């Protein structure tokens, strides 16, 4: 949870410093919320023995920005925390997403993001 909190603080700081368009923090917030909801739905389905969400879908939504919400959901729900292969893949997606954000904080990445969002 500390990692997620620090990440969100970095995104907020990058936004306040003008390095990131404000929409970026909104995207992370919305996608993280949706990701938390999907983890909750998957955990609920697991308890009922119902149809489950594919792991690659959970990993993909984490990759596109939902990993902070996934970290929170994993800890609160105790969902997907024991399966080591999933955790490894999950943290790889989090690092990839964070790397892209790190690039967006550079001069070239910042100008690219601004051009794409205009």
N, C-alpha and C positions, 0 to 999 in steps of 0.2 A: 504494500500500500504506500510505502514511503517513495518507492520508485515512481508510481503513478502520480503522486502529489508533486514530486519534484519536476516531473515532466510537464505537468500542467502549469506549474509556476514558470518554467522556462518558456513555454508557449505564450503565456500571459506577458512575461517580460519582453519577449521578442515582438509581441504586438504593440505593447506600450512604447517600446523603443523605435517603432516604425519600421522594423525589419520584416515584419510579417503583416499581411493584410488582416484586418480584424475578423474577416470571415473565417480565417483558419481556426481561431479558437472556438468559434461557433460550430464549425464542422466537427472538430474533436469532441465538443460537448454533446452534440446530437448523436454522432456515431457511437460514442461511448455509452450514452443512455440506451440506445437501441441494442447495443451489444449486451449490456447488463440484462435487459429484458429477454433477449434470446437465451442467455445462459439460464435465467430463471425458468423460462419455458422448457428448456431441455432438461433441467433438473427435475421439474415437475413431471415431465413425461417419463423420466427414468424411474421415478418413484411409483408411477402408475403402471409401468410396463408398456407404455404406449410408444408410438412412432417417435424416433429421436432425430435430432438434427445431425447432419453429417459433420464429422470433426473438421473436414476441410472447409466447410462453410463458416464454422466458428473461427477457424484460423484466418480465413480470407477477410472477414469483417474486422478482425484484429489488425491485420496487415494494412487495411485502408484507413485506420485511425481509431478503431474501437478498442485497442488493447488496454488503455488505462481503465476503461469501464469493465473490461474482462477481468483485469487483475482484482478489482474491487469485488466483482461478482464471484470470482473463484474463491476468494477468501471468506466472504460473508456466507455463501451458499455451500462452501466446501465441495465445489463441483469441479471436476477435471484437475484436481490437485495431486492425486496419487499416481496417475498414469504418466510415467516418465517420458514415454515417446511423445505424448501430446505436449507436455510441458516444454520439452526441448524444441519442438516445432513452434510452439507458441512464442517462446522467447526469441527464437530466430526472427519471427515476423515482427516482434516488437523492436528488435535491434534494427531491422531493415527500415521500418517505418521511422524510427528515431534518426537513422542516418539520412533519410530523405529530408526530414525536418532540419537536421543540422546543416545540410546543403542549402536549404531555403533561407537559413540565417546568414549565409555568406552574401557578398555583394551580388554575385552573378545569380544565385538562387533567389534572392529577394527581388531583383528586377524581373526575373523570369516569372515568379509567382504574381507579381503585380501586373505584368503584361497579360498573363493568362486569365486573370480575373477581371480585366477591364473590357 
